[in-house]
Amino acid sequence: MDRKAEILRCLINQDLTTGEIAKRLGFEEGYNKVDAHLKELEKEGFLESETIKAGKGRPPRLYRIKRELEVVERIYEGFPDLRDVLRESDWVLELLEEKIKKESYADRFPVKEMLKCSSEFFKICLKGDVFSLAERWVDHILIDVDDLVGERYTQWEGQFRDDNLKKARRLQWVFASCVFMDCQNTAREEVFKLLGEMRAQLRKYSSNVLVV
């Protein structure tokens, strides 16, 4: 892993000063060895920083990764070794959860757990519009979303707007498809354990939405 990736890994889950980063990377007295990389990452738009008021001496600078989805996507593409760390980061998951909930009826879904569970689902939600993708998949396999909802919709008439119910159903559908894509190189017993856990989560949080 190159030095920039190591610095970003340190900063994904907490804000740190130059000295704290240097110590974590094993440079007890070599702050200048990371300072140049920090300035470069800030210039490239990955980081932001501020000076901390302190006592005597040179005030330290506190660095943090910008809390923007565009920055997360750039890290995801440019530093593949950090993808799993991003998928476990609370602030990254919160940004993606907010994005998904703006686009869908997803309040009853455990969105963060879904993002953690499936690397493919995380990638799709980060890089594009999950519902546009669902539309393309529907067209590709010639399935009408109304048929997916079926007679069950009549039981909930008046509780949901039709378009919101369809979006909720598509979100489940895309997630389930992503889990199967993740499982291509996973041991059989792990696949069924994973699917069982997420099925239970979906039933818990989305009792009013059909769960496959």
PyMOL commands that set and color helices and strands:
alter all, ss='L'
color gray80, all
select helices_A, chain A and resi 3-11+18-24+32-43+69-78+80-88+90-103+111-117+119-127+130-141+145-149+152-155+162-185+188-205
alter helices_A, ss='H'
color red, helices_A
select strands_A, chain A and resi 16-17+47-51+61-65
alter strands_A, ss='S'
color yellow, strands_A
deselect
rebuild
show_as cartoon
